[in-house]
Amino acid sequence: MKKILRFCLLSVFGLITVNHLWQNLYFHDQVTTIAKVAAILAIFEFLIKPIVQFLLLPINFLTLGAARVVTNTLGFYLAIFFLDDFQVNDIHTPIIHWQGFTIPALNFEGFFAVLVTSLTLWLVLVLFKTILTRKSK
């Protein structure tokens, strides 16, 4: 139970961080919707994801682990399906010029927008977990 609550809390902060990064998440009622999405992602992470990963094990071997990325995306689709007040919109970024480097514009639509958002959330959660579980020597 403690693990689920910690994951929910980290997911809330992760969703807020990802929304500030990409600005593509829509929460109708900010606080309650973010909490609902975090709860759905926690339920997916601890109950549904192990079953899906077991069923997709042969595909995971064939794709050398690339199917795991798609299973993380299923959690977002589950939240979109169950919550009417949550949306993942398309990602459009401008061209960035910095120190002589040019970063091209990024445009992700549909499935790829959800995929990039779930990957970003996964990276943010890994970063948060690393910071919180860091052991002092």
N, C-alpha and C positions, 0 to 999 in steps of 0.2 A: 504494500500500500504506500509505503514511504517512497519507494522507487517511482511509482506512478505519479504521485503528487509532485515529486521533484521534476519529473519529465514534463508535467503540465506547466509548472512554473517556468522552466527553461524554454518550453515551447511558446509561452506567452511573450517572453522577452525576445525570443528568436523571430517570431512573427512580426513584432514591432520593428525589429532591426531590418528584416528583409523588406518590410514595407517602406522603410526609410531609404533603403538602397535602391530598389527598383520602382517603387511607387505604383505598383500594379495590383495590390490587394485592396479589395473593397469590403469594408465592414459596415453594415448599416447602423447598428448600435455598437459603438466602439468596444466598450469594456465587456459586455456580455457576449457579444459575437466572438471576440478574440478568445475568451475563456471557453466557449463552446467548441471552437475550432481546435484549441489546444487539447480539450478533453477527447474529441474525436481522434485526433492524431495519437494521443496516448493509448486509447483503446486499440487503435490500429496497430501501434508499435508493439504492444504486449500480448494481444490476443490473436489478431488476424495475420499480421506479418510473418510470424513463424510458420503458420500453416501454408501461406502462399509461397514462402521460400522453400519449404519442403516439397510442395507440389511442382515448383519450377526448378528443382535441383538439376535435372538432366539438361534443361535449357541453359541454366547457369553454367554448367560445365562446358557446354558447347560454345557459349559466348564469352568464356573466360571471366565471368563475374559481371558482365555488362547488364544482365537481367536484374541485378539488385537495384540498379538505378530506377528501373521501371517500377519495381515494387514500392519504392519510396514515393513515387508519383501517384500510385494508387491511393495513398492516404489522403492526398489533396483532393482527388476525385471523389473520395468518400465524403469528405467534408462539404464539397460543393453539392453533392447529391442530397445530403441530409439537411443542409442549411440554405434557406432561401435568401438570407441576408448576408451571404458570403460569396464573393466572386474573385476569380483570378483573371485579371485583364491582360491584354497584350503588353509586351515590353518594347518600348521605343526609346532609344537613347540618342542624344546628339553626337556629332563628331567632336572629339576632344583634342585640342592641341596643347601639348605640355612639354616644355623643355626641348623643343625641336622634334618631338615624337608626335605622331598623329594616330589616335585611336579611332578606328572607323565607327560609324553608327551601328548599333545593334538593334535588330528588329526580330522579335520572336512572337509568333502568333499561335493561338490554339494550344495544341498539345505541347509544343516546344516552350511556350510561355510557362505552362505548369511544370514542365520538366526542369527548366532553369530555376524557377522559384523553389522547387523541392530540393534541388541540388544546393542552392544557396542556403536554404534553411538547414540542410544537413551539415554544411560546412560551419555555419554559425553555431549550431548545437554542439558540434565537436569542439569548437573553440571555447565555448562556455564551459563544457564539461572538463576540458583540459585546465582551464583557469581555476575552476572550483575544486578539482581533485588533485591539484598540484601539491606534492608533499615537500615539506621543508626538510633540508638535510641538517 
